[in-house]
Amino acid sequence: MSGSFRTTLVFALLLSLVGNSAFANEREEFFEARIRPLLVSRCVECHGSLTQEGKLHLDHLAAALKGGESGPALIPGNAQDSLLYQAISQTHDTLAMPPDDSLSNDEIGAIRKWIDDGAVWPVSKIEFFQRNVFNTLNRSCIKCHDEQSKAGDLSLVSRERLLKGGPTGPAAIAGDSQNSLMIRLLAGTEESATDHSKFLNNKDQLTFAKWIDDGLHWRVPNASPEFVITEEHREFWSFQPVTPRSIPDSLSESTNPLDHFIQKRIEQAKIQVAPPAKARTLIRRVYFDLLGLPPTEEQIVDFEEAFAIDAKAAFANLVDSLLESPHYGERWGRHWLDLVRYADTAGDAADFPVPEAYKYRNYVIDSFNKDKPYDQFIREQLAGDLLPHASDDQRWEQTIGTGYLAISRRIGVSPQNLKHIMIEDTINNLGKTFMGLTLGCARCHDHKFDPIPTTDYYALYGIFGSSIYPHAGAEHKPWRQDFVYRIGNDQAAEVLKEKREVLEEWNRKERVAMEIYRDFQRKKITDPNVTRASTWANVLAVREERRHHAESFPEMEIAYAIQEGSGHDEFVQRGGNPHPSARGQLVPRGFLQILGGQVLPDGTTASGRLALANWIADPDNPLTARVMANRIWHYHFGRGIVNSTSDFGFRGSAPTHPQLLDYLALQFIESGWSVKQMHRMIMNSDVYMRSSQHLTSNNDTDPDNNLLWKFDRQRLDAEQIRDTLLAISQELDTSPGTRHPFNHHLTYFYRQHDPFVGNFETNQRTVYQLQQRFVKNDYLDLFDGPDGNIQMSERKVTTTTLQALFMMNSDFTHERSSAISERVLKTSKTTEARIRNAYQLLFGRPPNQSETAHVARIAMQLEAKAGVKTAWLTIIRSMISSNEFLYID
């Protein structure tokens, strides 16, 4: 068949179809004009795809013919015996539809006529698209013309994109298939670089033409109904603007406004407050709170003297001095690292190391030490590479800040093929950490409790899908990719070009050798000279040669950071399934509707990370300041004003002091988002300086201390216990942590059955210890320490037998106890002096007479049986296991 004859035939068929479509039969017109609107407006709400009362669907013919619990709803040609007619005319004994508002006589008559005329029910234009066009379009067209590929600079992912078209104009003209570029290309009458006439058969071409002529209707199959944000949603407390709060009148004599918010509630409850804490209690409390370390005896004595002269001034000065300590950032940076699930490994099935991850850890510590404004801290972590900078050092620091996104957890043996899981981890953590929202719940469906439709999730997904995450390596792709070089990736590529070419050849050789080894698992080996041992030896030999070359690469500054990719919007992944067959509607990149619903301008080529950072850090965002102010309060008092510190949604806890929370949030913003200023405001309050003394008179009214009439005792956390023991034993290395002693970063070949396991001993602060995702640190896990796999907004506090056994019998405790006892023996010559020294070191106070006498008797007995060293080792180890050592009053 000649090309001209085929074209003529196709257009003849198209014209025939257009003619048939234009002159639809009278009964179809009657259905569209009179019946479909009735069904949609009066029936489908109770008998549609979402709700099927009586198991009856009335949204398409087959379902109506099948009927529900009472039988078929329609008998074409016989309205009198059709249940639908009997129900709407209310001639049935038990059925009546609609139940509340009957149809008019005219409407009932129309339904009767339609059924008697055969119940003709043509497919709607939307149904036609969904049944006949969508899958073919997805399979044959969108694979080359999606938002990322855009062959010919043309996207076909939505009606809007079709109408917009590409460089040569619209791809389709609604109502005019003959002049639509898409049909002309498919029919072969329009020339292009690619022959499109082979992509669809004649039947599909005719179907596409009818779809266009009918108006180019488009609705993705199974798309969720439009999510409606109600007034109830908008009026929920956490979505209300942060508003100025007047300081309540109370009997408190404090000059700190926070005390009046607390005292007012206490007065209303008619309960008493605990007395102020003593100087020794306060200095121990504030040292552990801000630094995570105990004060020395000299520091305690100096503070006591100043406190006796002017308690408030002495305490304020103490807080100020500790906020200037470099150890402050180590303590409070660890809180942030808990939130962002920091780890030194990627989390894939082999847990590949990320030697550069420590740079983000140190960036966080330095940011807290510098009191970096929190809004800037947010922007740098989400879009630091896109922010203006005054120097190259600032540019690099901000780039390292995007390590927050880069450390998102990788999954499986091929994480590069599971990007949707990595982005889910990003979005879930972003929502919880910065806004106190559980966004991950909207990945597969609209959020069940909060006003977050699944389209909002994919509006954010498009932003991160338009960004380039670094690949740390994994079993099936062990080569690193897309790390960020300080000199620029293009310049680094030039410097490393020759070495990379050689490395690529070694990579090829290694894969060949590995595939030969894997043949033992996949097929029968007949060559007697080829053994598992010999082929594995060959793999190791190739890797060793490759290692020699890799280690010759020049040292360059590299960051585990994010880069800009190609900006594009994303489809909803129905049910969370990323396969193209599960594509839902295309969602423009943007922000949560409940928080403003801003979207990127159409055609934006940037990822949108900078816009997102600005949306979150906007002072008008009702969540950002509230969430962070509540976190700071939580870390000081052991509980937040909102107990669910990462869930400010409908399922979260209500604030115990909502006016106080708003006051703190507004002060936070007005202070320039200064975290240190928040410390000063909170800690220089009567409520923070109260003792932990329990008052039995309050048991009936507020037994859980929700009104903060006392300071709750808190157990030292895992880092505080370890760092304190190292400090008291004079073994603590206070130098900042740097790169862990990993092997060269180009030499990793870990597998899921032989994953990376590191154990780098150090006496530096615990925050600098290696943190893996697959293999937990036994000590940290035992004492409820951090977990690099999940966000830890509140650390659980468990009490187990294993903890007691560790404190009594572990090598770590034994070695620290030995060092502390040696220190006590070396600096004190009498039993009484040794007891006083031990109490001062471990408890921050001198012993009383009863304690001195009791320990002296024990020391004498133990020394007689086992000698002086063993006796004092035993005493110190017992003191370390006591509640007074492990708890802060």
Secondary structure, DSSP 8 states (H G I E B T S, - for coil): --HHHHHHHHHHHHHHHHHHHHT--HHHHHIIIIIHHHIIIIITTTBSSS-BGGG---SSHHHHHH-BTTB-S--TT-STT-HHHHHHTT-SSS--SSSSS---HHHHHHHHHHHHTT------HHHHIIIIIHHHHHHHTTTTSSTTT-GGG---SSHHHHHH-BTTB-S--TT-STT-HHHHHHHT-S--SS-GGGTS-HHHHHHHHHHHHTT-----TT--------HHHHTSGGGS----------S---SSHHHHHHHHHHHHHT-----B--HHHHHHHHHHHHTSS---HHHHHHHHHHHHH-HHHHHHHHHHHHHTSHHHHHHHHHHHHHHTT--SB--STT--B-TTHHHHHHHHHHHHHTT--HHHHHHHHHHGGGS--SSHHHHHHHHHHTHHHHTS---SS-GGG-HHHHHHHHHHHHIIIII---GGGGSSSS-SSSS--HHHHHHHHHHHHTEE--B--BTTB-S-B--EETT-HHHHHHHHHHHHHHHHHHHHHHHHHHHHHHHHHHS----TT--HHHHHHHHHHHHHHHHHHHTTS----EE---EE-----EEEEGGG--SGGGEEEEE-SB--GGGT--B--TT--S-SHHHHHHHHH-TT-TTHHHHHHHHHHHHHHSS-SSSSTT--STTS---SSHHHHHHHHHHHHHTTS-HHHHHHHHHTSTTTTB-----GGGTTT-TT-TT-SS---EE--HHHHHHHHHHHTT--B-S---------TT----BTTB---------B-GGGS---SSS--HHHHHTT---TTS--SS------HHHHHHHHH-HHHHHHHHHHHHHHHHH--SHHHHHHHHHHHHHSS---HHHHHHHHHHHHHHHHHH-HHHHHHHHHHHHHTSHHHHEE-
